[in-house]
């Protein structure tokens, strides 16, 4: 009898253990599913967090560079000042203005030079007389100052070459203006003469400003020649 009771109790105990194991299995499955979902959520949140960190902690220098690329440059204005006796220097000046977007300012003698005045083969012509009498080279100009002069950082200065020098009507403009803080870029036109000391003499006369090496163009100056020169100056 005792044996039967013991067997019955053993059977009940085994049934109870099986029931516990059966009930535990869904919890493990659920836990496994939750663990997978949690991992996916964690990965997603980390990616979102990384993207947020990239946006929030971006290098200020990179952001400034991006803004600089999209913002227009704020450099000072460009001015092309020139005296042209026969139109050659004016042609070069117009090419420069077209390429740079700069403003033009023509130097006009109060007493304009005629063709006869410019005939250097005539010993009685005006330019020959002025060349031989330097005191007469102080040529009065219609205007020797420019409106909004302070707004220009770069000044192209053009002139023809007379006796290896800059045509003297330019002198009045140099003497009348302060070139402090400006970059001055001389250019000249001539049939055969080189730039020579013309730019250096003007720089000495001005006494202020940063003067770059000048450029000489032939009387038949072309737009391509001017553009090539401007490209070398990063214009």
C-alpha positions in Angstrom: 0.0 0.0 0.0 2.8 2.3 0.9 4.4 1.5 -2.3 1.3 2.4 -4.3 1.0 5.8 -2.5 4.7 6.5 -3.2 4.3 5.8 -6.9 1.2 8.0 -7.0 3.0 10.9 -5.4 6.0 10.5 -7.8 3.6 10.6 -10.7 2.0 13.8 -9.4 5.4 15.4 -8.9 6.5 14.6 -12.5 3.2 16.1 -13.9 3.8 19.3 -11.8 7.3 19.7 -13.1 6.2 19.2 -16.8 3.5 21.9 -16.3 6.1 24.4 -15.0 8.4 23.8 -17.9 5.6 24.2 -20.4 4.6 27.5 -18.8 8.2 28.8 -18.8 8.8 28.3 -22.5 6.5 31.2 -23.8 8.2 33.6 -21.4 11.6 32.8 -22.9 10.3 33.2 -26.4 8.8 36.5 -25.5 12.0 37.5 -23.8 13.9 36.6 -26.9 11.6 38.5 -29.2 11.7 41.6 -26.9 15.5 41.3 -26.9 15.6 41.4 -30.7 13.3 44.3 -30.9 15.2 46.2 -28.2 18.4 45.7 -30.1 16.9 47.0 -33.3 15.5 50.0 -31.5 18.9 50.6 -29.8 20.7 50.4 -33.2 18.2 52.8 -34.7 18.5 55.2 -31.8 22.3 55.1 -32.0 22.2 55.9 -35.7 19.8 58.7 -35.1 22.0 59.9 -32.2 25.1 59.8 -34.4 23.3 61.9 -37.1 22.2 64.3 -34.4 25.8 64.5 -33.0 27.1 65.2 -36.5 24.7 68.1 -37.0 25.0 69.4 -33.5 28.8 69.1 -33.0 29.9 70.0 -36.5 33.2 71.9 -36.7 32.5 75.6 -36.6 35.3 76.2 -39.1 33.6 73.8 -41.5 30.3 75.6 -41.0 32.0 79.0 -41.6 33.7 77.7 -44.7 30.3 76.5 -46.0 28.8 79.9 -45.3 31.7 81.6 -47.0 31.2 79.5 -50.1 27.6 80.5 -50.4 28.0 84.2 -49.4 29.1 86.8 -52.0 32.6 88.2 -51.7 32.9 91.7 -50.2 36.1 93.0 -51.7 36.5 96.7 -52.4 35.7 98.2 -55.8 37.9 98.3 -58.8 38.6 101.6 -60.6 40.3 102.0 -64.0 41.8 105.4 -64.4 43.4 106.3 -67.7 44.6 109.0 -70.0 44.4 108.2 -73.7 45.9 110.4 -76.4 44.9 108.5 -79.5 42.4 105.9 -78.2 44.8 102.9 -77.7 44.9 103.2 -73.9 41.2 103.7 -73.8 40.7 100.4 -75.7 42.8 98.6 -73.1 41.0 100.3 -70.2 37.6 99.2 -71.6 38.8 95.6 -71.9 39.9 95.7 -68.2 36.6 97.3 -67.1 34.7 94.6 -69.0 36.7 91.8 -67.4 36.7 93.1 -63.9 33.4 94.9 -63.6 35.3 98.0 -62.6 34.4 101.6 -63.0 36.1 103.8 -65.7 37.5 107.3 -65.1 39.1 109.1 -68.0 41.6 111.8 -67.4 40.8 114.7 -69.7 43.1 117.7 -70.1 41.2 121.0 -69.8 42.9 121.9 -73.1 42.6 118.7 -75.2 45.5 117.6 -77.3 44.9 117.8 -81.1 46.5 115.6 -83.7 48.9 118.4 -84.4 49.7 118.8 -80.7 50.6 115.1 -80.6 53.0 115.1 -83.6 56.3 114.4 -81.9 58.0 114.6 -85.3 57.2 118.3 -85.3 59.7 120.2 -83.2 57.1 123.0 -82.8 54.3 120.7 -81.6 52.8 121.0 -78.1 54.1 117.6 -76.8 57.7 118.4 -78.0 57.6 121.8 -76.4 56.3 120.3 -73.1 58.9 117.6 -73.2 61.6 120.2 -73.6 60.1 122.4 -70.9 59.2 120.2 -67.9 57.6 123.1 -66.1 54.9 123.0 -68.8 54.0 119.4 -68.0 51.6 120.4 -65.2 48.6 119.8 -67.4 45.3 121.0 -65.9 42.6 118.3 -65.9 38.9 118.7 -66.2 38.7 116.5 -63.0 41.5 115.0 -61.0 39.6 113.4 -58.2 37.0 110.6 -58.2 33.7 110.4 -56.4 33.7 107.6 -53.7 37.5 107.3 -53.9 37.6 105.5 -50.6 35.4 102.7 -51.9 38.0 101.5 -54.3 40.7 99.1 -53.1 42.2 98.4 -56.6 43.2 101.1 -59.1 44.3 100.3 -62.6 46.3 103.2 -64.0 46.7 103.5 -67.8 48.6 105.9 -70.0 50.6 106.1 -73.2 54.4 106.2 -73.1 55.9 109.6 -74.0 59.7 109.7 -74.2 60.0 106.6 -72.0 57.8 108.1 -69.4 54.1 108.1 -68.5 52.3 110.8 -70.5 52.4 113.7 -68.1 48.6 114.5 -67.9 48.6 111.5 -65.5 50.8 113.4 -63.1 48.1 115.7 -62.0 45.9 112.8 -60.9 48.7 111.2 -59.0 49.5 114.4 -57.1 45.9 115.1 -56.3 45.1 111.7 -54.6 46.1 109.7 -51.6 46.7 106.0 -52.5 47.1 104.8 -49.0 45.5 101.3 -48.6 45.1 100.9 -52.4 46.7 98.4 -54.8 47.8 100.3 -57.9 48.3 98.3 -61.1 49.9 100.4 -64.0 49.5 99.6 -67.6 50.6 101.4 -70.7 50.4 101.4 -74.5 53.1 102.2 -77.0 54.2 101.6 -80.5 57.6 100.3 -79.6 58.7 101.7 -76.2 58.8 99.5 -73.1 57.2 100.2 -69.8 60.6 101.4 -68.6 60.7 103.4 -65.3 57.3 105.0 -66.0 55.5 103.0 -63.3 58.3 103.4 -60.8 58.4 107.1 -61.3 54.7 107.4 -60.7 55.0 105.3 -57.6 57.7 107.6 -56.3 55.5 110.6 -57.1 52.5 109.1 -55.2 54.5 108.1 -52.2 51.7 105.9 -50.9 49.9 102.7 -51.9 51.0 99.3 -52.9 52.2 99.4 -56.6 52.4 96.2 -58.6 54.6 95.7 -61.6 53.1 97.3 -64.7 52.2 95.9 -68.1 52.9 97.3 -71.5 50.6 96.6 -74.4 51.2 97.4 -78.1 49.1 100.0 -79.9 47.0 97.2 -81.4 46.2 95.7 -78.0 43.7 92.9 -78.1 41.2 91.7 -75.6 42.8 88.3 -75.3 46.2 89.9 -74.4 44.5 91.9 -71.7 42.6 88.9 -70.4 45.8 86.8 -70.2 47.4 89.5 -68.1 44.4 89.8 -65.8 44.4 86.0 -65.4 48.0 86.2 -64.2 46.8 88.7 -61.6 43.9 86.4 -60.5 41.3 88.8 -61.9 
